[in-house]
């Protein structure tokens, strides 16, 4: 039995994760061809590398099919109900920073706060006979955030990509999405609300509570945590 | 999971409701999502199961019977009418995974505008009677008193509408009161906006469905609001006092009558409460010990806008409310496109009665 470490299978997130582990004396490498999702771990025994889509890592952690995993806080909180009972954050890795924010057209000079958004939504519904649409893929997080903020008369519409374009394309009036620099928002004539973001996310190493209960696995996980200096 | 014992108990309850004059009705489990989303807003998605039908569009597993029963009544009913029903309802339990997402409800609804106080009393008394063998504690309230109090404040109609819209969101309601009273300053972005000669000058390209006219209309509304005098501290105090009223019915009535000396428009709503107390007493309810809380029913997502009630199990604080009900005239108005039918009703959860271990 080995302890499985799930790491995003592609791009900068994978490279940065490899770098972070390397700094802590553990070498993660992809093996085989460029297209093969296989990997190797050096520097500690009993740990194997599992390369996965970042969006699948929360579910795999929750099911206990991997013991440890690196993914964004945003995906953990959106995907897992009662996330803190299923996974435990061990370390914030200091990259992959992104805020989940609500943005409206820059031309909405009258809307800067959630209070404004709520009032605009009420007027919009009265004028158009439909609720103000907010495009997002983070349905649970955004709904909770707007409920706590006391916003009514809106509805979420699903957008799995190019969300910043939905307002111009008339499929939504506002958006809720991940942003790091805000450039894409500005290019699409959108501005971020002057409020705390829905969530501040970064790449984080999580431990699966379910998978780390029994003897030998637990010992390996403890050893890895010690070696990482966490 | 088996509904067996709960289903048997539900059948006994609906038989009692039928004996009280109700017509048994049935409703589809798959309901059109649009009506329910329109009524409850996006929050319902967190509480109900929404599914997609390629031909019929979004459907929802019925989260309650009230809406389909009202629709049925509007389509084919004649007044006065009484209905009873029982069957599964489906609620997502993200915050309480230990609670069942599927359970039986048995309900009773009265559409009779001839004497609302008597209809309120009829429903409450019937529920008290069928639940009398269980160790339950009743609670009552009246959303109509709070809305009447808001309407009686010396503020603009726009401010009243904003408060009335958030009656069921106590935190937002409180934030609005504080802002109208000048207790919290307007956000800096608002102050800057109102100072600008033409706030739309630097607006940039306008995208999306919301038009420049709509944005300008809101700016005008903000200007009017900024020019409006503060809501008087005494009036905020009166609302606070009102919201804290939590007594037995006779004492609550006395307190509310005192308050209506200062908030004169409160009078009719308080007299509605008084007439309901009389009607309850006439039905054999011991009004002298019946609790009344002015803020009861505000945090539930329901659509009650007058009398509200609930029965809880004090010996089992882990259980949700065993029975709930109230008056929902505004709901029938929304569903009827302006044609309101006075309506009051409630539901019982037989599964919780079973969990209470039968009769005390």
Interface residues (C-beta under 8 A of the other chain):
Chain A: X81 X82 X105 X106 X107 X108 X109 X110 X112 X113 X115 X116 X118 X119 X120 X122 X123 X124 X127 X128 X131 X132 X139 X140 X143 X144 X146 X147 X148 X150 X152 X153 X154 X155 X156 X167 X168 X170 X172 X173 X188 X189 X194
Chain B: X37 X38 X41 X42 X43 X45 X46 X94 X97 X162 X165 X166 X169 X171 X172 X175 X187 X189 X190 X193 X196 X199 X200 X202 X203 X204 X205 X206 X207 X208 X209 X210 X212 X214 X215 X217 X218 X219 X221 X222
